[in-house]
Structures are given as structure tokens and as C-alpha cells.
Amino acid sequence: MTAVETVGLGRRFGRTWALRDCGLSIPEGRVVALVGPNGAGKTTLLNLVAGLIRPSAGSVSRFGEPIRDDTASLRRVAYMAQDSALYPTFTVTDLLTFGRRLNPGWDAELARDRLDRLGIPSRKRVRQLSGGQRAQAALVLALAKRPDLLLLDEPLASLDPLARHDVMAVLMEMVALHGTTIILSSHIIADLVETCDWLVAVNGGRIQISGEIEELLAGHAMVSGPREARTLLPDRLPVVTETTSGRQAQLLTRTGAETFGPAWSTRPPTLDELVRGYLGTPEATALPGPTSVVR
Ligand SMILES: Nc1ncnc2c1ncn2[C@@H]1O[C@H](COP(=O)(O)OP(=O)(O)OP(=O)(O)O)[C@@H](O)[C@H]1O
């Protein structure tokens, strides 16, 4: 089953398109890394999938159904927004009471255990928590709802490295135990490598990549060799991006494990190299179709 499907999805603010022609099909049970530079359209996409804003064009469906405002549909989704707007005068206990009353499937044990483990005192008010503690509390609210689809907008941004690692482990547990589909945006690719198995890259309001990370890595190569041997590479090589450093040239290509003679070495890219290669070349795309061969 598809967890999220968008067809020709677009959202305009005034005359500016924040997101355009977005076609995505994300299978259930995936942990999706949503990446893109500042202002790319990531939050806009998450807001559309959460149903917080309406499309200016196209459509979104979750679990095969168009987004509706009814409680049954909303119950399946949790969204932790970037600014995790928690009521500042609420205590942590108030937040949990609020969560329990609003959500029939509320997992009180999960919420309590996690807050205890994080050492977040339940008597403290939201405004007395640190930025990282507030983010953790917001995440607890999202997790304890036990959603089928969990949307997280930069959940790791205010967390220290250990906390980031811990959050990713909790997300993995959610997927393993409940088959939750998770879409999380982040600027720190290293945090995503071990956990995410699907990549969506947005750039300038357009989707550049959407696919299984393993397949994407296997379908690309880092090709390195001496600059002066550049002419020995095939003319029609699908190059995503090319950099030179001293006498060395390095290309990210859509060629998989091909080899190009003794002067050139080929290896699969890392996730970071793949993402940087595409985001640095906004016109490149790894989506299927006639635009997929870059140059
Ligand atoms: N409510 C709004 N009114 C006007 N413009 C908006 C609004 N929300 C977003 N935009 C514009 O839409 C574009 C995409 O913004 P969005 O917040 O989706 O980007 P993002 O990828 O989440 O960025 P970041 O990584 O900086 O959080 C930007 O140009 C932004 O200025």
C-alpha cells in the first residue's frame, strides 16, 4: 500500500510557487529522508501532506484516500512542526493529559517511559524547558499518538549528537514494531544514513529525487581520474555533477558499476555525495522519465 501519493501537487503563496508539479509515491513502512536547501519547499510539502494547508494545484492522498478533515483520517497522522508550538504555560503533565484526551490510541506508557528516560521533569512548564527538551517533548506527543504516518520537520535540529542518535533509534523502533511510515526533513545527512531507506530531494520547489536509497546509490557512481584523461570518458555519459581538485576530476554519474578504462576508478557514491551532487545541480533529476538523463 502507498502511504503518501501526490499527483501534480503544487502550492503557491501569492505569485510564488513554493512547490510545483510534485509527483511522489511513498510505500508504507518507509523512513523517508526529506532533504533540500533552505526555502526548497520541504515544510510546504509536509504541511500539504499533513493537511494543514490546501494545494493550489494537484492532489495528495494518504493510505489511498484523499485528505479529509474527519477524525478517523487525522488519527492516523502525527506532525511535529519545525517550531513545535507547545503551549508555553502547560506543564509536561498537562501536555500528556491533553494528548491522552485528544487521542483514543494514546500510548501513555510510551510517553511516560520516554520522558523519564530523557530526564524531563513532568512538573516543569514548557517555557522552562530548553530548546532541545521542548523538541523532545513535542516528539513524545507525536510518538505516543501511535500514528501510521509520522511527519517530522527538522526534529533533530536543536538536539545534541547523542540525543539525535537516540531519536533515530526510537524512530527505527516505531517502524519495526508498528510499521509506521516516517517522513523527516533534515539538513544533516550523516544522521539519516543508518535509519532512512527512502530519499526525497526537493530543490527550488521541485522534486529532484524520490526513490529507495539502496537503488539510488547502486544506480550512481563516483568516477575519479586525471583531468587530462577527461576526453577518454564517453561523450554521452549521464553526468550529474563534475568537480576538479588540482589535477584530479571527479564526476557523479548515473551509470551504476560501469568502468571506463585504466585511468578512471569507479565506486558507488555515499548518500552525502549523492545528495550534495544533486542539490548543487538543481536542473538534474533522478526521477524516471525523459528528463532523467542530465547532459
Ligand atoms: N506562508 C507563506 N507565505 C509566503 N511564502 C511562503 C510561506 N511559506 C513558505 N513560503 C515560501 O515558500 C518557499 C518554500 O518554503 P519552505 O518553508 O517550504 O522551505 P523549506 O525547504 O522548509 O526551508 P527551510 O529548510 O529553510 O526550513 C520559500 O521561498 C518560502 O519563502
The ligand as a MOL file (V3000), in Angstrom:
LIG
                    3D

  0  0  0     0  0            999 V3000
M  V30 BEGIN CTAB
M  V30 COUNTS 31 33 0 0 0
M  V30 BEGIN ATOM
M  V30 1 N 3.1640 31.2710 4.4400 0
M  V30 2 C 3.9880 31.6440 3.4770 0
M  V30 3 N 3.8300 32.8210 2.8300 0
M  V30 4 C 4.6540 33.1840 1.8320 0
M  V30 5 N 5.6940 32.4320 1.3920 0
M  V30 6 C 5.9030 31.2650 1.9860 0
M  V30 7 C 5.0780 30.7900 3.0660 0
M  V30 8 N 5.5230 29.5730 3.4520 0
M  V30 9 C 6.6070 29.3000 2.6690 0
M  V30 10 N 6.8170 30.3120 1.8000 0
M  V30 11 C 7.8800 30.3500 0.7600 0
M  V30 12 O 7.8810 29.1020 0.0890 0
M  V30 13 C 9.2090 28.6550 -0.1700 0
M  V30 14 C 9.4070 27.2820 0.4510 0
M  V30 15 O 9.4010 27.4150 1.8680 0
M  V30 16 P 9.5020 26.1640 2.8420 0
M  V30 17 O 9.3130 26.6740 4.2290 0
M  V30 18 O 8.6040 25.1050 2.3500 0
M  V30 19 O 11.0380 25.7230 2.6250 0
M  V30 20 P 11.9380 24.6730 3.4210 0
M  V30 21 O 12.5430 23.7700 2.4050 0
M  V30 22 O 11.1620 24.0460 4.5100 0
M  V30 23 O 13.0800 25.6140 4.0250 0
M  V30 24 P 13.9820 25.5020 5.3710 0
M  V30 25 O 14.9860 24.4100 5.1450 0
M  V30 26 O 14.6400 26.8530 5.4000 0
M  V30 27 O 13.0700 25.2640 6.5290 0
M  V30 28 C 10.1390 29.7400 0.3820 0
M  V30 29 O 10.5020 30.5680 -0.6850 0
M  V30 30 C 9.2810 30.4690 1.3800 0
M  V30 31 O 9.6650 31.8110 1.4840 0
M  V30 END ATOM
M  V30 BEGIN BOND
M  V30 1 1 1 2
M  V30 2 1 2 3
M  V30 3 2 2 7
M  V30 4 2 3 4
M  V30 5 1 4 5
M  V30 6 2 5 6
M  V30 7 1 6 7
M  V30 8 1 6 10
M  V30 9 1 7 8
M  V30 10 2 8 9
M  V30 11 1 9 10
M  V30 12 1 10 11
M  V30 13 1 11 12
M  V30 14 1 11 30
M  V30 15 1 12 13
M  V30 16 1 13 14
M  V30 17 1 13 28
M  V30 18 1 14 15
M  V30 19 1 15 16
M  V30 20 2 16 17
M  V30 21 1 16 18
M  V30 22 1 16 19
M  V30 23 1 19 20
M  V30 24 2 20 21
M  V30 25 1 20 22
M  V30 26 1 20 23
M  V30 27 1 23 24
M  V30 28 2 24 25
M  V30 29 1 24 26
M  V30 30 1 24 27
M  V30 31 1 28 29
M  V30 32 1 28 30
M  V30 33 1 30 31
M  V30 END BOND
M  V30 END CTAB
M  END
